[in-house]
Amino acid sequence: MANEIDKTNALQSLEPSAEFVVRGNDIIEWHSDDITEPTSSAIDAEVIRLQAEYDSQAYARNRKKEYNQLNQFEMIFDDDRDGTTTWVDTINEIKGRHPK
């Protein structure tokens, strides 16, 4: 599931301590007198940067989702006890489905 980065995310990234109100795609109130409001082009560039950063980590989110479904400690214990490689094989399969 893709996450859409928006103007609010960009503003929070550019000016973490700023106070503002965004409705739709417009800044309707800027409450931070001591911080200069970023330009529209700076905000747009930050949206693009944040979206690219988020998208580049899709493989990690997908792997984590599958890793969380495994009982890895039990798999490792069973492999050690039984001389098998089930855990390693499963991890490699997940990595193969979600390459970097």
N, C-alpha and C positions, 0 to 999 in steps of 0.2 A: 504494500500500500504506500503510495507516494505521499510525501508531505509537501504541501505548498507553502513556501516561504513567502511572507507578505511584508508590507510596509512596516507593520508593528514590529516584526522580528528584526528588520533592518534598523529601525530607530533604536530599539533596545540594544542592538549590537554597537551601533555608532556612538550612542550617548546613554550608557547604562543608568545614569542617575537622573536623566531628564524625565519630566512629567508632561504627558501629552494625551490627547484623545484623538483616536482615529475612527472614522466611521466610513465603512466601505473601503475605498482606496484613497481617502482624503484626510489630511490632518485638519481637524476642525478647531482644535484648541492646543496651544503650546503654552505650558505653565512653567517654563523654566527660564526665567529672565536672565540668569547668570550663564546660560548655555546657549550658544548660537544654534538656531535651527539649521540642520543640514540641508543642502540644496537638493532639489528633486533628482538631479543627475547623480549625486552622491548616494542618495537613498536607493535609486534604481540599480546602481552598480553594486551596492551592498546586498540587495535582494538576489542579484545574479550570483555573487560570490558565495553567499550562504546556501543558495539552492545547489550550486555545484558541490560544495563541501558536503551537504546532506546526501546528495545523490551518490557521491563517491564512496559513501559508507554503507550502501545498500547490502553489499555482500556480508558485512559484519553483522548487521541486524538480522539478516536471513539465517546466517550460521547460528547466532545466539538463540534464535527461536527454536531451531532444531536441537541444539546442544541442551537447552533447558528441558527438553522432553526426554532426555536420556537419564538413566540412573547410572551415571558414569563411575561412581565409586564402586558400585556392585559389579559393573562390567570389568573394571580393572582388577578387582579382587578375584572374580571368576576366571579371568584370563591368567592371572598369576597361579591360581590353584590348578587350573586345567591345562596350562601350557598352550592356550589359544591366543588369537590376536583379534578377537571380536571388537574390542574397544577401538584399537588402532584402525581397523578396517572401516568401522562405522564413521569415525572422525574423518578419515580420508575420503569416504563417499560424500559426506556433507561438504567438505572443502571442494570436492570435484563439482558438486552441484552449484556451489556459490563461490567461484574463483575471484581472486582480488582483481 
